[in-house]
Amino acid sequence: MPDPIDAFIAEQRLYELVERHPAFKGFRVEKILKTGPDQLTARAKFQGKRVVIKRSLLSESERRVLEAKQELDILAKVMSAPPYRVNECVAAFPDLGLIVLSFVPGIRLDKAIKQASHQERHDLMKLSGGWLRTYTLGRVERGHHFSPGWWIKKTAGHRKENLSENDLSLFNRVLAHLRRLAPDLRGQSLAKAAIHADFVSINAHFADGCLYGYDIQGRAHLPIAQDVARFLVWTQVQTPALDDQTGFIHGISRSDVEAFLSSGVLPAEEYETILPFFIGLHVLRTIGSLRQNSQALEEVTQLAHRFIKGC
């Protein structure tokens, strides 16, 4: 939750931004959801509808709003009905750095996963894989040659300056393991597509059998395995399957991995090659981003040990 003072300031600045614009007559902020140096997110009433409004605070905000609108308009053609949906673009004001999105019903996906029975969790994981597969439909390119060294270099310095001695040691062990995997992966074919690029369970809602993805910023053409690995690592760390007796694959709950992949989101030939590599990369990023008092720290530590051992 944002700091109350920050939320108050953000709300007043939002009102000041739109007060003279005719489209915002009767506009009312209900709640500031997020504040930060990059973006403001608020729940609001706009033209009589409950919406989510986002304000880009970065440079080139006009371009960012246009890119987000373009991507959402494309997705609305294939993800506007159950079971896979996105929050749609209601209106865009590039000159103001604002985009207005449809309000998403239901509960956040991570809460649904946490509350789920074993079978319900399986169904939610498969549904999540299906959402990502639908997101990429018609925009997949195969045959790209993988360059693991580039990805390792990009990730090696990721937020590790404040790690404890033990966490830094673990970080370096995972990094060393990835470097051992890299030679056999160099030049391998992989699938790329327009992906979400931050598809995790806090960026989706579940309601009446339908999955709604949100926080879509614009098109990112990247390996599909990157989004698959991100979702699986996040789920394992934040909402581990406490009663799962199926074992692990690459450090992740076997039942979660198998359910997600059963959607057909990823080519089968990447299951034991490209996917575990990206799982390792996301383990590194997670070690580098968790605070020392985080309840998830122990889970990512166990995940990292399992990943290194290959289980």
VENNOR-V998470 format. One record per run of one state. SS is the DSSP state (2 for helix, 1 for strand, 0 for the rest). FROM is the first residue (numbers start at 0). TO is the last residue. If there is no record, write none. Layout:
ss = {SS | SS}
from = {FROM | FROM}
to = {TO | TO}
This chain:
ss = {0 | 2 | 0 | 2 | 0 | 1 | 0 | 1 | 0 | 1 | 0 | 2 | 0 | 1 | 0 | 1 | 0 | 1 | 2 | 0 | 1 | 0 | 1 | 2 | 0 | 2 | 0 | 1 | 0 | 2 | 0 | 2 | 0 | 1 | 0 | 2 | 1 | 0 | 1 | 0 | 1 | 2 | 0 | 1 | 0 | 1 | 2 | 0 | 2 | 0 | 2 | 0 | 2 | 0}
from = {0 | 3 | 18 | 21 | 24 | 27 | 34 | 38 | 46 | 48 | 56 | 60 | 76 | 79 | 81 | 83 | 86 | 88 | 93 | 96 | 97 | 102 | 106 | 108 | 115 | 117 | 136 | 139 | 145 | 147 | 156 | 164 | 185 | 188 | 195 | 200 | 203 | 207 | 209 | 213 | 219 | 223 | 238 | 247 | 249 | 251 | 253 | 261 | 267 | 270 | 273 | 289 | 296 | 309}
to = {2 | 17 | 20 | 23 | 26 | 33 | 37 | 45 | 47 | 55 | 59 | 75 | 78 | 80 | 82 | 85 | 87 | 92 | 95 | 96 | 101 | 105 | 107 | 114 | 116 | 135 | 138 | 144 | 146 | 155 | 163 | 184 | 187 | 194 | 199 | 202 | 206 | 208 | 212 | 218 | 222 | 237 | 246 | 248 | 250 | 252 | 260 | 266 | 269 | 272 | 288 | 295 | 308 | 310}
